[in-house]
Amino acid sequence: MMGCPVHTEAGRYVHLIAEGRYEEAYRVARAPNPFASICGRICAAPCEEACRRGKLDQPIAIRALKRFVTERFGVESLIDVIKLQELFRTQIKPKDKKVAIIGAGPAGLSCAHDLALMGYQVTVLEKQQVPGGMLRLGVPEYRLPRELIRMEVNAILSLGIKLELGKVLGQDFFLKDLRNAGYDAIFIAMGAHKSRILNIEGINADGILNAVDYLLNVNLGYRVDLGEKIVVIGGGNVAFDVARSVARREKPESLASSDITAALDVARSAVRFGAKKVDMVVVESRDAMLADEEEIDQALEERITIHNSVGPKRILTRNGQVEGLEIWNVASVFDSEGRFNPQFVSGSESVIQADSIIISIGQLPDLSFIQPEDGIAVSPRGMIEIDPEMLTTTARGIFAGGDAAFGPRIAISAIADGRQAARSINAYLGGTESAQSDVKITCFDTSTYQPIPGYTQIPRQPIPNLPLERRVGIAQVELGYNEELATLEASRCFRCWENTIFEGDPDLGTECILCGGCADICPENCIEIISKRLLSFDTKSEEGIAAEFQIDRENINGKGIVLIKNEEVCIRCGLCAKRCPVGTITMQGFEEVVAQ
């Protein structure tokens, strides 16, 4: 839950799926996330990195399970849209305050969604002719269907939000115009669409493209003629999407090297639109690559060649047209102070032939719209300067978040920014809701806790994918779980919100008798009972123990017994609680209830 930027209770909805309670699972997944259906397809899933099941073998496929329930009860099913519209008609109490949001990407629309539910009059101004931001213009259609984006956005707009397309900040309007129009607060969520410049010889030759410009044109339906040999420079998901979109699908001969790199979105886009050969050039080593493992594996399947630990030296040209890229080996990626500052090995040069080169080394926001009278400070990194907690800028009543304030990040982080901005704007405008929701912890007994037999032996279920020979054009690669696979995968969950509680009461006869039964029966050997003399406590721990058990601090490191439990490897089997002869150990669960 804490691994997710919007604190989705992932374990709880996974458990509900295991029990076949799909609609309840959807409600848990959707509650903190207005883009739940989209995140079920393309989220980078930081929750999976935090999943404790990964300590045993592999984490739960949380993102794929979210897709499973959204396909049944999300915007795809129209059920959620109808319920949102009913909520808007019957429960929202209108306020007489107006808020302008600049940018119709995940940060801007998430903020608009929450403010509309609070009753504010919200207008979203978007530069492009389509809403969705980089979800629509950056993520290839083979990963995220355009119809799904349209439905998710329309569900949000159905809350009474006004959307104005083709409105460019700094050209069609300025921040002072919004103030003069009577807007009480402004949220800047315009994204980072300006590509970083690669300063090497030949960079101005014909056939050089920036990744963002390439993906924008492809996703708006324009034909981009790249030739047959494409080189993608970069190391993240965007680069892989480009590469996989460009190359033409042919019958596979053999897989590329397992050393894959990063510019996935770029490279995988290249695969789909005419290229016969796609190479990726990445300065990071294979184990330091920034792209998702699933993206990397799929790129390898699609015969994209990855060159790790090499960097671009110069672009070779003939008559002003790209002919190839000269690369050389990386000696080091970071300097002695930990800053990104690649150094290369002289004499290690080689050449990759290319008809086009696509550069995907990062993006920056275009802040040329800022006027001196706006009072908005810019950070040394070229981002809008903000309070990272409240998202306030140096100008009163103006907030900023998403890529414009933090730089390029994953979609769920932008969604979290939008929700935080809505809370901060509400507090600024005098709303009754607090800027930070209160959290109430309720404890309930789980004495009937009974995991599925053999759940620790169930391997992670592979997510079904489209066969390689059918990955053409915009055909979706990932197909998602069916009911059988989803419930099997969900049954692997350790239910980490349910824990062993050690709390004896001598008056009730439940004080620990040091029988050692819990340590003996634990299948993971995560419980130990040892002498206190073998341990040393810091001052804070000593004070806490002394206060809790009303003993002198001098006695804490003396005689006695200590029970230690390693939470990292506990599989929540509950055997220790069942074995305890005096009831000292119980299984209890904790549920977060956010105050409304």
MIVO-748830 format. One record per residue (C-alpha): x negated, z, y negated; residue in three letters; residue number from 1. Coordinates in nm, 2 decimals. Layout:
   east     up  north type seq
      X      Z      Y  ALA NUM
...
//
This chain:
   east     up  north type seq
   0.00   0.00   0.00  MET   1
  -0.28   0.09  -0.24  MET   2
  -0.47  -0.23  -0.15  GLY   3
  -0.18  -0.43  -0.29  CYS   4
  -0.19  -0.47  -0.68  PRO   5
   0.19  -0.41  -0.70  VAL   6
   0.18  -0.14  -0.43  HIS   7
   0.41  -0.30  -0.18  THR   8
   0.47  -0.07   0.12  GLU   9
   0.34  -0.33   0.36  ALA  10
   0.32  -0.09   0.66  GLY  11
   0.68   0.00   0.62  ARG  12
   0.82  -0.35   0.62  TYR  13
   0.59  -0.45   0.90  VAL  14
   0.73  -0.16   1.11  HIS  15
   1.09  -0.26   1.02  LEU  16
   1.01  -0.61   1.15  ILE  17
   0.89  -0.46   1.47  ALA  18
   1.23  -0.29   1.50  GLU  19
   1.42  -0.61   1.43  GLY  20
   1.55  -0.47   1.10  ARG  21
   1.47  -0.79   0.91  TYR  22
   1.69  -0.75   0.60  GLU  23
   1.56  -0.40   0.54  GLU  24
   1.21  -0.53   0.57  ALA  25
   1.28  -0.80   0.31  TYR  26
   1.41  -0.54   0.07  ARG  27
   1.09  -0.34   0.10  VAL  28
   0.87  -0.65   0.06  ALA  29
   1.08  -0.78  -0.24  ARG  30
   1.13  -0.46  -0.43  ALA  31
   0.79  -0.46  -0.62  PRO  32
   0.74  -0.84  -0.62  ASN  33
   0.96  -1.11  -0.78  PRO  34
   0.74  -1.37  -0.61  PHE  35
   0.77  -1.24  -0.26  ALA  36
   0.85  -1.58  -0.10  SER  37
   0.56  -1.75  -0.27  ILE  38
   0.32  -1.46  -0.18  CYS  39
   0.44  -1.50   0.18  GLY  40
   0.27  -1.84   0.17  ARG  41
  -0.04  -1.82  -0.04  ILE  42
  -0.13  -1.45  -0.12  CYS  43
  -0.49  -1.36  -0.06  ALA  44
  -0.36  -1.05   0.11  ALA  45
  -0.58  -0.77  -0.02  PRO  46
  -0.35  -0.54   0.18  CYS  47
  -0.50  -0.69   0.50  GLU  48
  -0.85  -0.59   0.39  GLU  49
  -0.73  -0.23   0.36  ALA  50
  -0.53  -0.23   0.68  CYS  51
  -0.66   0.04   0.92  ARG  52
  -0.58  -0.17   1.23  ARG  53
  -0.88  -0.37   1.12  GLY  54
  -1.10  -0.07   1.21  LYS  55
  -1.00  -0.13   1.58  LEU  56
  -0.99  -0.50   1.60  ASP  57
  -0.82  -0.72   1.34  GLN  58
  -0.58  -0.63   1.06  PRO  59
  -0.21  -0.69   1.08  ILE  60
  -0.11  -1.04   0.96  ALA  61
   0.09  -0.89   0.67  ILE  62
   0.12  -1.20   0.46  ARG  63
   0.26  -1.41   0.75  ALA  64
   0.51  -1.14   0.83  LEU  65
   0.62  -1.14   0.47  LYS  66
   0.69  -1.51   0.50  ARG  67
   0.89  -1.45   0.82  PHE  68
   1.14  -1.22   0.64  VAL  69
   1.15  -1.41   0.31  THR  70
   1.25  -1.72   0.50  GLU  71
   1.55  -1.53   0.63  ARG  72
   1.66  -1.33   0.32  PHE  73
   1.46  -1.46   0.02  GLY  74
   1.52  -1.74  -0.22  VAL  75
   1.49  -1.99   0.07  GLU  76
   1.81  -1.85   0.21  SER  77
   1.99  -1.84  -0.13  LEU  78
   2.10  -1.48  -0.03  ILE  79
   1.87  -1.32  -0.28  ASP  80
   1.96  -1.55  -0.56  VAL  81
   2.33  -1.47  -0.53  ILE  82
   2.25  -1.09  -0.53  LYS  83
   2.03  -1.13  -0.84  LEU  84
   2.30  -1.31  -1.03  GLN  85
   2.55  -1.04  -0.93  GLU  86
   2.31  -0.78  -1.06  LEU  87
   2.28  -0.96  -1.39  PHE  88
   2.65  -1.00  -1.43  ARG  89
   2.75  -0.64  -1.35  THR  90
   2.47  -0.39  -1.40  GLN  91
   2.23  -0.50  -1.67  ILE  92
   2.29  -0.34  -2.01  LYS  93
   2.18  -0.57  -2.29  PRO  94
   1.94  -0.45  -2.56  LYS  95
   1.91  -0.59  -2.91  ASP  96
   1.53  -0.64  -2.89  LYS  97
   1.36  -0.98  -2.84  LYS  98
   1.04  -1.05  -2.65  VAL  99
   0.84  -1.37  -2.64  ALA 100
   0.62  -1.45  -2.34  ILE 101
   0.36  -1.72  -2.36  ILE 102
   0.30  -1.88  -2.02  GLY 103
   0.54  -1.94  -1.73  ALA 104
   0.29  -1.85  -1.46  GLY 105
   0.31  -1.55  -1.22  PRO 106
   0.21  -1.30  -1.49  ALA 107
   0.45  -1.43  -1.76  GLY 108
   0.75  -1.48  -1.53  LEU 109
   0.70  -1.14  -1.36  SER 110
   0.70  -0.97  -1.70  CYS 111
   1.01  -1.18  -1.80  ALA 112
   1.19  -1.07  -1.47  HIS 113
   1.13  -0.70  -1.53  ASP 114
   1.22  -0.71  -1.90  LEU 115
   1.54  -0.90  -1.83  ALA 116
   1.64  -0.64  -1.57  LEU 117
   1.59  -0.38  -1.85  MET 118
   1.82  -0.58  -2.07  GLY 119
   1.58  -0.74  -2.32  TYR 120
   1.63  -1.08  -2.46  GLN 121
   1.34  -1.28  -2.32  VAL 122
   1.21  -1.62  -2.41  THR 123
   0.92  -1.78  -2.22  VAL 124
   0.72  -2.06  -2.38  LEU 125
   0.53  -2.29  -2.15  GLU 126
   0.27  -2.56  -2.24  LYS 127
   0.34  -2.78  -1.95  GLN 128
   0.66  -2.97  -1.87  GLN 129
   0.71  -2.76  -1.55  VAL 130
   0.71  -2.38  -1.50  PRO 131
   0.50  -2.20  -1.25  GLY 132
   0.15  -2.21  -1.40  GLY 133
  -0.13  -2.25  -1.15  MET 134
   0.12  -2.19  -0.87  LEU 135
   0.27  -2.53  -0.96  ARG 136
  -0.04  -2.70  -1.11  LEU 137
  -0.33  -2.56  -0.91  GLY 138
  -0.21  -2.48  -0.55  VAL 139
  -0.17  -2.80  -0.34  PRO 140
   0.17  -2.88  -0.20  GLU 141
   0.05  -2.87   0.16  TYR 142
   0.01  -2.49   0.10  ARG 143
   0.30  -2.42  -0.13  LEU 144
   0.62  -2.64  -0.12  PRO 145
   0.74  -2.74  -0.47  ARG 146
   1.10  -2.67  -0.38  GLU 147
   1.01  -2.31  -0.30  LEU 148
   0.84  -2.27  -0.64  ILE 149
   1.15  -2.42  -0.81  ARG 150
   1.38  -2.18  -0.62  MET 151
   1.17  -1.87  -0.69  GLU 152
   1.14  -1.96  -1.06  VAL 153
   1.51  -2.04  -1.09  ASN 154
   1.60  -1.70  -0.94  ALA 155
   1.41  -1.53  -1.21  ILE 156
   1.55  -1.75  -1.49  LEU 157
   1.90  -1.67  -1.35  SER 158
   1.87  -1.32  -1.51  LEU 159
   1.94  -1.48  -1.85  GLY 160
   1.58  -1.57  -1.94  ILE 161
   1.53  -1.86  -2.18  LYS 162
   1.26  -2.11  -2.09  LEU 163
   1.11  -2.36  -2.34  GLU 164
   0.88  -2.62  -2.19  LEU 165
   0.62  -2.84  -2.37  GLY 166
   0.54  -2.57  -2.63  LYS 167
   0.17  -2.55  -2.70  VAL 168
   0.04  -2.23  -2.86  LEU 169
  -0.19  -2.33  -3.14  GLY 170
  -0.02  -2.67  -3.19  GLN 171
   0.36  -2.64  -3.17  ASP 172
   0.36  -2.28  -3.28  PHE 173
   0.14  -1.98  -3.37  PHE 174
   0.17  -1.61  -3.31  LEU 175
   0.27  -1.56  -3.67  LYS 176
   0.56  -1.79  -3.61  ASP 177
   0.69  -1.57  -3.33  LEU 178
   0.67  -1.27  -3.55  ARG 179
   0.85  -1.45  -3.83  ASN 180
   1.12  -1.55  -3.58  ALA 181
   1.20  -1.19  -3.52  GLY 182
   1.04  -1.12  -3.18  TYR 183
   0.97  -0.75  -3.14  ASP 184
   0.69  -0.79  -2.89  ALA 185
   0.47  -1.07  -2.75  ILE 186
   0.30  -1.10  -2.41  PHE 187
   0.02  -1.36  -2.38  ILE 188
   0.00  -1.48  -2.02  ALA 189
  -0.13  -1.83  -2.06  MET 190
  -0.39  -1.84  -1.78  GLY 191
  -0.74  -1.98  -1.77  ALA 192
  -0.73  -2.36  -1.76  HIS 193
  -1.06  -2.45  -1.93  LYS 194
  -1.33  -2.53  -1.67  SER 195
  -1.67  -2.38  -1.69  ARG 196
  -1.95  -2.64  -1.78  ILE 197
  -2.23  -2.72  -1.53  LEU 198
  -2.53  -2.80  -1.75  ASN 199
  -2.74  -3.04  -1.54  ILE 200
  -2.88  -3.39  -1.58  GLU 201
  -2.62  -3.66  -1.54  GLY 202
  -2.31  -3.44  -1.60  ILE 203
  -2.15  -3.69  -1.84  ASN 204
  -2.16  -3.98  -1.59  ALA 205
  -1.84  -4.16  -1.48  ASP 206
  -1.70  -4.01  -1.16  GLY 207
  -1.74  -3.64  -1.27  ILE 208
  -1.42  -3.44  -1.27  LEU 209
  -1.34  -3.07  -1.32  ASN 210
  -1.14  -2.91  -1.04  ALA 211
  -0.86  -2.78  -1.27  VAL 212
  -0.81  -3.13  -1.42  ASP 213
  -0.81  -3.29  -1.08  TYR 214
  -0.56  -3.05  -0.92  LEU 215
  -0.33  -3.07  -1.23  LEU 216
  -0.32  -3.45  -1.21  ASN 217
  -0.26  -3.45  -0.84  VAL 218
   0.01  -3.19  -0.86  ASN 219
   0.19  -3.37  -1.14  LEU 220
   0.20  -3.68  -0.92  GLY 221
  -0.07  -3.89  -1.07  TYR 222
  -0.30  -4.10  -0.86  ARG 223
  -0.67  -4.01  -0.89  VAL 224
  -0.91  -4.28  -0.76  ASP 225
  -1.22  -4.09  -0.63  LEU 226
  -1.37  -4.34  -0.38  GLY 227
  -1.47  -4.26  -0.02  GLU 228
  -1.76  -4.01  -0.06  LYS 229
  -1.67  -3.69  -0.25  ILE 230
  -1.89  -3.40  -0.33  VAL 231
  -1.73  -3.07  -0.44  VAL 232
  -1.95  -2.81  -0.62  ILE 233
  -1.81  -2.46  -0.59  GLY 234
  -1.75  -2.16  -0.37  GLY 235
  -1.39  -2.04  -0.40  GLY 236
  -1.04  -2.12  -0.27  ASN 237
  -0.97  -2.36  -0.56  VAL 238
  -1.27  -2.58  -0.45  ALA 239
  -1.15  -2.59  -0.09  PHE 240
  -0.80  -2.70  -0.20  ASP 241
  -0.95  -2.99  -0.38  VAL 242
  -1.17  -3.09  -0.09  ALA 243
  -0.89  -3.07   0.16  ARG 244
  -0.66  -3.28  -0.06  SER 245
  -0.91  -3.57  -0.11  VAL 246
  -1.01  -3.67   0.24  ALA 247
  -0.81  -3.91   0.45  ARG 248
  -0.70  -3.79   0.79  ARG 249
  -0.86  -3.97   1.08  GLU 250
  -0.89  -3.89   1.45  LYS 251
  -1.13  -3.59   1.47  PRO 252
  -1.46  -3.64   1.64  GLU 253
  -1.62  -3.30   1.61  SER 254
  -1.59  -3.00   1.39  LEU 255
  -1.82  -2.95   1.09  ALA 256
  -2.08  -2.68   1.09  SER 257
  -1.94  -2.32   1.09  SER 258
  -2.13  -2.26   0.77  ASP 259
  -1.85  -2.33   0.53  ILE 260
  -1.84  -2.25   0.16  THR 261
  -1.60  -2.21  -0.12  ALA 262
  -1.44  -2.48  -0.32  ALA 263
  -1.16  -2.49  -0.07  LEU 264
  -0.86  -2.60  -0.27  ASP 265
  -1.06  -2.89  -0.41  VAL 266
  -1.22  -3.00  -0.09  ALA 267
  -0.90  -2.97   0.12  ARG 268
  -0.71  -3.18  -0.13  SER 269
  -0.98  -3.44  -0.12  ALA 270
  -0.92  -3.47   0.26  VAL 271
  -0.56  -3.59   0.20  ARG 272
  -0.60  -3.86  -0.06  PHE 273
  -0.84  -4.13   0.06  GLY 274
  -1.19  -3.98   0.10  ALA 275
  -1.37  -4.06   0.43  LYS 276
  -1.64  -3.80   0.37  LYS 277
  -1.62  -3.47   0.18  VAL 278
  -1.92  -3.25   0.13  ASP 279
  -1.92  -2.90  -0.04  MET 280
  -2.22  -2.76  -0.22  VAL 281
  -2.22  -2.38  -0.24  VAL 282
  -2.50  -2.15  -0.37  VAL 283
  -2.37  -1.85  -0.16  GLU 284
  -2.46  -1.80   0.20  SER 285
  -2.19  -1.83   0.46  ARG 286
  -2.12  -1.45   0.48  ASP 287
  -2.11  -1.42   0.10  ALA 288
  -1.86  -1.69   0.04  MET 289
  -1.56  -1.61  -0.18  LEU 290
  -1.29  -1.82   0.00  ALA 291
  -1.05  -1.68   0.25  ASP 292
  -1.15  -1.71   0.62  GLU 293
  -0.84  -1.89   0.72  GLU 294
  -0.90  -2.15   0.44  GLU 295
  -1.26  -2.19   0.56  ILE 296
  -1.16  -2.24   0.93  ASP 297
  -0.89  -2.50   0.84  GLN 298
  -1.14  -2.68   0.62  ALA 299
  -1.39  -2.70   0.91  LEU 300
  -1.11  -2.84   1.14  GLU 301
  -1.05  -3.11   0.88  GLU 302
  -1.42  -3.22   0.91  ARG 303
  -1.53  -3.10   0.57  ILE 304
  -1.91  -3.05   0.56  THR 305
  -2.02  -2.73   0.40  ILE 306
  -2.38  -2.69   0.26  HIS 307
  -2.45  -2.32   0.21  ASN 308
  -2.73  -2.17   0.01  SER 309
  -2.80  -2.48  -0.19  VAL 310
  -2.73  -2.57  -0.55  GLY 311
  -2.70  -2.88  -0.77  PRO 312
  -3.02  -3.00  -0.94  LYS 313
  -2.92  -3.32  -1.10  ARG 314
  -2.66  -3.60  -1.07  ILE 315
  -2.79  -3.94  -0.98  LEU 316
  -2.64  -4.24  -1.15  THR 317
  -2.65  -4.61  -1.16  ARG 318
  -2.52  -4.79  -1.47  ASN 319
  -2.35  -4.48  -1.59  GLY 320
  -2.17  -4.42  -1.26  GLN 321
  -2.22  -4.14  -1.01  VAL 322
  -2.43  -4.24  -0.72  GLU 323
  -2.52  -3.91  -0.56  GLY 324
  -2.61  -3.54  -0.61  LEU 325
  -2.96  -3.40  -0.57  GLU 326
  -2.95  -3.05  -0.43  ILE 327
  -3.22  -2.79  -0.36  TRP 328
  -3.23  -2.47  -0.16  ASN 329
  -3.14  -2.13  -0.31  VAL 330
  -3.42  -1.87  -0.34  ALA 331
  -3.18  -1.60  -0.47  SER 332
  -2.83  -1.59  -0.61  VAL 333
  -2.86  -1.27  -0.83  PHE 334
  -3.14  -1.14  -1.04  ASP 335
  -3.29  -0.79  -1.03  SER 336
  -3.00  -0.65  -1.24  GLU 337
  -2.73  -0.79  -1.02  GLY 338
  -2.63  -1.07  -1.25  ARG 339
  -2.54  -1.42  -1.12  PHE 340
  -2.85  -1.61  -1.19  ASN 341
  -2.94  -1.85  -0.91  PRO 342
  -3.31  -1.94  -0.85  GLN 343
  -3.41  -2.24  -0.65  PHE 344
  -3.70  -2.36  -0.43  VAL 345
  -3.91  -2.64  -0.57  SER 346
  -4.00  -2.91  -0.31  GLY 347
  -3.67  -2.85  -0.11  SER 348
  -3.48  -3.13  -0.28  GLU 349
  -3.24  -3.36  -0.09  SER 350
  -2.97  -3.61  -0.19  VAL 351
  -2.60  -3.63  -0.09  ILE 352
  -2.44  -3.97  -0.16  GLN 353
  -2.12  -3.96  -0.37  ALA 354
  -1.87  -4.18  -0.54  ASP 355
  -1.72  -3.88  -0.72  SER 356
  -1.82  -3.52  -0.79  ILE 357
  -1.57  -3.25  -0.85  ILE 358
  -1.69  -2.93  -1.02  ILE 359
  -1.52  -2.60  -0.93  SER 360
  -1.74  -2.32  -1.06  ILE 361
  -1.47  -2.12  -1.25  GLY 362
  -1.24  -2.13  -1.54  GLN 363
  -1.20  -1.97  -1.89  LEU 364
  -0.89  -1.92  -2.11  PRO 365
  -0.87  -2.15  -2.42  ASP 366
  -0.84  -1.90  -2.70  LEU 367
  -0.87  -2.15  -2.99  SER 368
  -0.51  -2.05  -3.09  PHE 369
  -0.63  -1.72  -3.23  ILE 370
  -0.62  -1.70  -3.61  GLN 371
  -0.80  -1.44  -3.82  PRO 372
  -0.47  -1.30  -3.94  GLU 373
  -0.36  -1.24  -3.58  ASP 374
  -0.60  -0.94  -3.55  GLY 375
  -0.67  -1.01  -3.18  ILE 376
  -1.02  -0.93  -3.06  ALA 377
  -1.20  -1.14  -2.80  VAL 378
  -1.44  -0.97  -2.54  SER 379
  -1.80  -1.08  -2.49  PRO 380
  -1.68  -1.26  -2.17  ARG 381
  -1.45  -1.48  -2.37  GLY 382
  -1.13  -1.31  -2.27  MET 383
  -0.86  -1.14  -2.48  ILE 384
  -0.97  -0.78  -2.54  GLU 385
  -0.72  -0.53  -2.40  ILE 386
  -0.66  -0.18  -2.29  ASP 387
  -0.68  -0.24  -1.91  PRO 388
  -0.41   0.02  -1.83  GLU 389
  -0.14  -0.06  -2.09  MET 390
  -0.24  -0.43  -2.15  LEU 391
  -0.22  -0.37  -2.53  THR 392
  -0.44  -0.60  -2.75  THR 393
  -0.60  -0.50  -3.08  THR 394
  -0.29  -0.63  -3.26  ALA 395
   0.02  -0.41  -3.27  ARG 396
   0.31  -0.54  -3.06  GLY 397
   0.10  -0.80  -2.88  ILE 398
   0.01  -0.76  -2.51  PHE 399
  -0.20  -0.98  -2.28  ALA 400
  -0.26  -1.00  -1.91  GLY 401
  -0.34  -1.23  -1.62  GLY 402
  -0.63  -1.47  -1.64  ASP 403
  -0.64  -1.48  -2.02  ALA 404
  -0.73  -1.11  -2.02  ALA 405
  -0.91  -1.06  -1.69  PHE 406
  -1.04  -1.40  -1.59  GLY 407
  -0.93  -1.60  -1.28  PRO 408
  -0.79  -1.37  -1.01  ARG 409
  -0.55  -1.40  -0.72  ILE 410
  -0.17  -1.45  -0.79  ALA 411
  -0.07  -1.10  -0.68  ILE 412
  -0.30  -0.95  -0.95  SER 413
  -0.13  -1.16  -1.22  ALA 414
   0.21  -1.05  -1.09  ILE 415
   0.10  -0.68  -1.12  ALA 416
  -0.02  -0.75  -1.48  ASP 417
   0.32  -0.89  -1.56  GLY 418
   0.50  -0.59  -1.43  ARG 419
   0.27  -0.35  -1.61  GLN 420
   0.31  -0.55  -1.93  ALA 421
   0.69  -0.51  -1.90  ALA 422
   0.66  -0.13  -1.86  ARG 423
   0.42  -0.11  -2.16  SER 424
   0.65  -0.33  -2.38  ILE 425
   0.95  -0.12  -2.28  ASN 426
   0.77   0.19  -2.38  ALA 427
   0.65   0.03  -2.71  TYR 428
   1.01  -0.07  -2.79  LEU 429
   1.14   0.28  -2.72  GLY 430
   1.30   0.21  -2.39  GLY 431
   1.43   0.51  -2.18  THR 432
   1.21   0.42  -1.88  GLU 433
   0.86   0.57  -1.88  SER 434
   0.56   0.35  -1.90  ALA 435
   0.45   0.46  -1.56  GLN 436
   0.72   0.52  -1.29  SER 437
   0.74   0.87  -1.15  ASP 438
   0.66   0.91  -0.78  VAL 439
   0.84   1.15  -0.55  LYS 440
   0.70   1.22  -0.21  ILE 441
   0.95   1.31   0.06  THR 442
   0.83   1.45   0.40  CYS 443
   1.03   1.39   0.72  PHE 444
   0.97   1.50   1.07  ASP 445
   0.88   1.23   1.32  THR 446
   0.89   1.44   1.64  SER 447
   1.05   1.15   1.82  THR 448
   0.75   0.92   1.74  TYR 449
   0.70   0.68   2.03  GLN 450
   0.47   0.38   1.98  PRO 451
   0.52   0.07   2.19  ILE 452
   0.33   0.11   2.52  PRO 453
   0.00  -0.09   2.51  GLY 454
   0.02  -0.16   2.13  TYR 455
  -0.35  -0.10   2.09  THR 456
  -0.42  -0.39   2.33  GLN 457
  -0.21  -0.65   2.16  ILE 458
  -0.44  -0.90   1.98  PRO 459
  -0.36  -1.04   1.64  ARG 460
  -0.12  -1.33   1.69  GLN 461
  -0.26  -1.66   1.55  PRO 462
  -0.04  -1.81   1.28  ILE 463
   0.09  -2.15   1.41  PRO 464
  -0.05  -2.45   1.22  ASN 465
   0.03  -2.82   1.21  LEU 466
  -0.18  -3.02   1.45  PRO 467
  -0.48  -3.17   1.29  LEU 468
  -0.37  -3.53   1.34  GLU 469
  -0.05  -3.46   1.14  ARG 470
  -0.22  -3.31   0.84  ARG 471
  -0.15  -3.59   0.60  VAL 472
  -0.04  -3.60   0.24  GLY 473
   0.17  -3.30   0.15  ILE 474
   0.26  -3.19   0.50  ALA 475
   0.25  -2.81   0.52  GLN 476
  -0.04  -2.69   0.73  VAL 477
   0.08  -2.34   0.81  GLU 478
   0.41  -2.32   1.00  LEU 479
   0.47  -1.95   1.01  GLY 480
   0.58  -1.71   1.29  TYR 481
   0.89  -1.74   1.49  ASN 482
   1.08  -1.42   1.58  GLU 483
   0.90  -1.36   1.90  GLU 484
   0.55  -1.38   1.74  LEU 485
   0.66  -1.19   1.43  ALA 486
   0.79  -0.89   1.63  THR 487
   0.49  -0.89   1.86  LEU 488
   0.24  -0.90   1.56  GLU 489
   0.44  -0.63   1.38  ALA 490
   0.43  -0.40   1.68  SER 491
   0.05  -0.38   1.64  ARG 492
   0.10  -0.16   1.33  CYS 493
  -0.04   0.19   1.34  PHE 494
   0.22   0.33   1.10  ARG 495
  -0.04   0.49   0.89  CYS 496
   0.21   0.66   0.66  TRP 497
   0.29   0.89   0.96  GLU 498
   0.02   1.14   1.03  ASN 499
  -0.09   1.44   1.24  THR 500
  -0.03   1.76   1.04  ILE 501
  -0.22   2.07   1.15  PHE 502
  -0.03   2.37   1.01  GLU 503
   0.01   2.68   1.22  GLY 504
   0.23   2.98   1.13  ASP 505
   0.14   3.31   1.31  PRO 506
   0.49   3.45   1.22  ASP 507
   0.65   3.17   1.42  LEU 508
   0.39   3.18   1.70  GLY 509
   0.25   2.84   1.61  THR 510
  -0.10   2.94   1.52  GLU 511
  -0.38   2.74   1.68  CYS 512
  -0.51   2.90   2.00  ILE 513
  -0.83   2.68   2.01  LEU 514
  -0.74   2.55   2.36  CYS 515
  -0.90   2.22   2.28  GLY 516
  -0.62   2.02   2.43  GLY 517
  -0.59   1.79   2.13  CYS 518
  -0.95   1.69   2.14  ALA 519
  -0.94   1.64   2.52  ASP 520
  -0.64   1.41   2.51  ILE 521
  -0.73   1.20   2.21  CYS 522
  -0.80   0.84   2.34  PRO 523
  -1.02   0.76   2.03  GLU 524
  -1.22   1.08   2.03  ASN 525
  -1.14   1.13   1.67  CYS 526
  -1.07   1.51   1.70  ILE 527
  -1.36   1.76   1.73  GLU 528
  -1.36   2.14   1.75  ILE 529
  -1.70   2.28   1.65  ILE 530
  -1.87   2.59   1.51  SER 531
  -1.87   2.64   1.14  LYS 532
  -2.24   2.70   1.15  ARG 533
  -2.29   2.33   1.22  LEU 534
  -2.13   2.24   0.89  LEU 535
  -2.21   2.29   0.52  SER 536
  -1.94   2.27   0.25  PHE 537
  -1.98   2.18  -0.11  ASP 538
  -1.87   2.43  -0.38  THR 539
  -1.53   2.27  -0.44  LYS 540
  -1.45   2.28  -0.07  SER 541
  -1.56   2.64  -0.03  GLU 542
  -1.34   2.74  -0.32  GLU 543
  -1.04   2.56  -0.18  GLY 544
  -1.08   2.71   0.17  ILE 545
  -1.13   3.06   0.02  ALA 546
  -0.81   3.03  -0.19  ALA 547
  -0.60   2.87   0.09  GLU 548
  -0.69   3.13   0.36  PHE 549
  -0.76   3.43   0.14  GLN 550
  -1.12   3.49   0.26  ILE 551
  -1.45   3.55   0.09  ASP 552
  -1.66   3.25   0.01  ARG 553
  -1.96   3.42   0.17  GLU 554
  -1.78   3.40   0.51  ASN 555
  -1.70   3.04   0.50  ILE 556
  -2.02   2.91   0.65  ASN 557
  -2.05   3.20   0.90  GLY 558
  -1.87   3.26   1.22  LYS 559
  -1.56   3.07   1.32  GLY 560
  -1.44   2.73   1.44  ILE 561
  -1.36   2.41   1.25  VAL 562
  -1.13   2.13   1.37  LEU 563
  -1.23   1.79   1.23  ILE 564
  -1.03   1.47   1.25  LYS 565
  -1.15   1.12   1.17  ASN 566
  -0.85   0.95   1.01  GLU 567
  -1.03   0.61   1.00  GLU 568
  -1.01   0.57   1.38  VAL 569
  -0.69   0.75   1.45  CYS 570
  -0.43   0.52   1.62  ILE 571
  -0.13   0.74   1.55  ARG 572
  -0.05   0.77   1.92  CYS 573
   0.09   1.12   1.87  GLY 574
  -0.06   1.25   2.20  LEU 575
  -0.23   1.55   2.03  CYS 576
   0.11   1.66   1.89  ALA 577
   0.27   1.63   2.24  LYS 578
  -0.02   1.81   2.41  ARG 579
  -0.03   2.11   2.16  CYS 580
   0.12   2.40   2.36  PRO 581
   0.22   2.61   2.05  VAL 582
   0.34   2.34   1.81  GLY 583
   0.06   2.37   1.56  THR 584
   0.03   1.99   1.55  ILE 585
   0.32   1.77   1.44  THR 586
   0.37   1.41   1.34  MET 587
   0.51   1.38   0.99  GLN 588
   0.58   1.08   0.76  GLY 589
   0.56   1.04   0.39  PHE 590
   0.77   0.80   0.19  GLU 591
   0.71   0.69  -0.17  GLU 592
   1.03   0.69  -0.38  VAL 593
   0.99   0.54  -0.72  VAL 594
   1.22   0.69  -0.98  ALA 595
   1.47   0.44  -1.12  GLN 596
//
